Amino acid sequence: MKKIAIVTGASRGIGREIAKTLAKEGIHVIANYNKSEQKAEELKKELKRENIDIDIFKADVSKREQAHELVEYTLKKYGKIDILINNAGIAEFKEFTQITDIEWNKMINTNLNSVFIMSQEVLKNMIHNKNGCIINISSIWGLVGSSCEVHYSTAKAGINGMTKALAKELGPSNIRINAIAPGIIDTEMNNDIKEEDVDIIKNDIPLGKIGKTEDIAKCVKWLIEDNFTTGQIISINGGWVII
């Protein structure tokens, strides 16, 4: 029987690459999106050309009711959830003293509360089945912090803490919880970074390059296949930060 995976924020960037990689590995993917319906449809059509079927499902996973609908849809159609990839997120570059309450709450809701809500929703099924794998997409800034991205760094640090604590709680139920904390990755989210700034960053990275979405997707694939890794924050950053 095929494994069933929900990937949040799957229409673009890292989430899209993860969805494609898992689908090509024979895992049935429910690709969640919120606003990028056209890109989600394009992903479905792209895989269909390779005779691979996925589901796409619109939901703001920072809202309990919509996250619940996504999980219920999956359970009614497939009867189980084996894998959850918590990838949905936003970024914003802003001085700390200029961050408004609305901007702070939006960042925490989208990047951290969505992980809390989606994990709770799928765990009801995973605990019942005594099996499951949750992989949270964090960030290098959740490990070391970033100037002018305090709200983003805080949300990602929260994901790291949740990952470690939840791994301890759910290990006895044979459920593995890990996180990946990417460094700078070539995605639309980073398109606003000036080319000269990217060159400066490359000079600071021991491997001399920025990452690709495939680098993250490969790690996700490994974490799903591995049976003895849990509670880990794996930072894929070319040696930019070594802890």
N, C-alpha and C positions, 0 to 999 in steps of 0.2 A: 504494500500500500504506500502511495506517495506521501511524503511529508508535506505538511501544510504550513506556509509561512505568511505572516503579515509583515509588510514593509511600509512603515509610515514615511510620508514625504518622498514618495517613490517616483514622482514625475520628472525630477530634475537631479542633476549633480550626482552626489555619492549615492543617494537613495535609488536613483534610476539604475546606476551601474550594479548595485547590489541586487536589485530585482532581476535584472537581466542575467547576472551570473548564477543566481539560485535557480531561475527558471531553466537555464541551459543545463543545470546539473540534475534536472528531473524533479525538482521540488516545485509543488504548485504554489504560486505566488498570488496573494491578494495585494495589489499595489494601491496603496492609499494616496490620495491627493486632496488638497483643499481648494486652491484657486486655479491651478494649472491644468484645467480639463483637457485642453487641446494637446498638451505634451503627454498627458496620460494616455489619451487615445492613440497618439503616435507611437508610444511605447508598445501598446497592445498590438497595433498593426505591424510594427517592426518584428515582433516575436512571432506573430501569426504567419509571416512570410517564411519563417523557419519551422512552421508546423508546431509551434509552441503556444499553448493557450494560457493566459493569465486572466484574473479578474481585476477590474479597477473599481475603486469605491471612493466616493467623495465624502470626506468627513473632516471637521476640525477636531483633531484628537485632543486638544486642550479643553474641550467641552465634554463633560461626562456623558450626556445623552447621545451625542454623535459617536463617541468612542464605543459606547455600548452597542449602538446599532451596527457598527462595523464588525464587532466581535460576534454579535448574534447572527448577522448575515453569514459569517464564516462558519459558525458552528452548525447552523441549520443546513447549510449546503454541503459541508464536508465532515461534520461530526466531531472535529477535533482541531486543536491548534498546537503544532509542535514547536514552532519558532516565532519569536517576535523580534523584529529589528526596529528599535526606537530611533528613528533618524530625523523626523520632522523637526525643523528648527529655523530660526531667523538670526541675522547678525545686524549689528549697528555700531558705527564708530562715532562716539560722542564723549565729550568731556564729562566727568562724573557730576560736576556741579550744575550741568545743563540738562541732565536726565530728568524728565518729568515723571510724576507718579504713574501716569498712563503708560509711558514708554517702559518704565521699570516693570510694571505689572504685566505688560504684554510680553516682555522678554521672559520673565519667570513662568508665565502661563504657557507660552509656546514651547520653550526649551526644557523646562523642568517639570511643570505640572502635567504635561502630556505624557511624560515617561511614567510618572506616578499613576496616572489614570489608566493608561493602556496596560501597564503591568498588572495592576489590580484586576482589570477586566479579564485578561487572558489567564491569569493564575488560577482562577476558579476551575477552569478546565484542566490545566496542567497539573495542579495538585491532585485532582481526582484521578488523573491518569498516571500519577507518579513519574512524570516524564516531561521535560521541556527545556528550552534553551532561549534565553533572552540576551540580546546584544544591544547595548546602548551606544549610540554614536555621540561621543563627548567632544573634547577639543584639547589641544595642547595648552590652551589658555585656562582650562579648568585645573591644570596641574601647576602652572607657574604664574598665571595672571597676565593680563595685557593692559597697558596704559590706554585710556580712552575707550576701553571695552569692559568696564567694571561689571555692568549688569550681565553681559554675555559671559564673562569669566565666572561670575558668581553662580549663574545657572548651570554651567558646565561642571563646576566644582561640586555642586549639589548632586549632579548625576553620578559623579565618581563616588561620593559618599554613599549614595543609595545603592549603587552597584555592589560595593563591598559588604554593606550591612545585609542586604537582601540575599547575597550569596551564602552567608552564614546561616540565615534563617531557613533557606529553602534547599540547602544541600541534602538534608535528610529525606527530602521528597524527590531526590534525583533530578533536581532542576538546577541548571547551571546559569549563572548570571555573570556576564563580562561586559567590559566597555572598551571601545577603541577611541583613542584620543589623537586624531590626525593633526599633523602640522599643516603648513600651507599646502593646499591641494588645488589643482587647476580646475576650478568650477566657476559657474556664473556668479556665485556668491562673492568671489574674489576678483571679479572683472573690474571693480572700481579702483583696484590698486594700480598705481602708475607703473609703467614698464621699468622706469629707472629704480623705483622702490623694490620691484621684484628682483632686479639684478643685485641690489644691495643684500636682499635676503638670501639669494642664492650664494653669495660670497660668504655668508655666515653659516651656511649649511655644509657640513663636512662632505656630503656626497655631491654638492655643487648643483643641485637641481631641486625643483619643487615636485610634489607628489602628483600622481594621477589617481583618478577615481578607481581604476583597476587595482591599485595597491591596497585600497581599503576593502574592496570587494573580496579580494583573495584572502585577506585576514578573516573576514566574516565566514567565508567558506570553511576555513580551517577550524575556527572556533565551533562551528556547527558539527564538524566531523569528530573533533577531539572529545574525549569523555572524561578527562581528568583535569581540566582547566576551569576554574571558577573564581570569582572575586577579583579578577585581574583587570588592570587598566593598561592596555597596550598602546603605547604612543608610537605611531608611524610618522616619523618626521625627518628622516634622512640624517639623524644625528644632531639636529638643530638644538634639541634639549635632551640631555641624558641625565636621568635621575637614578 
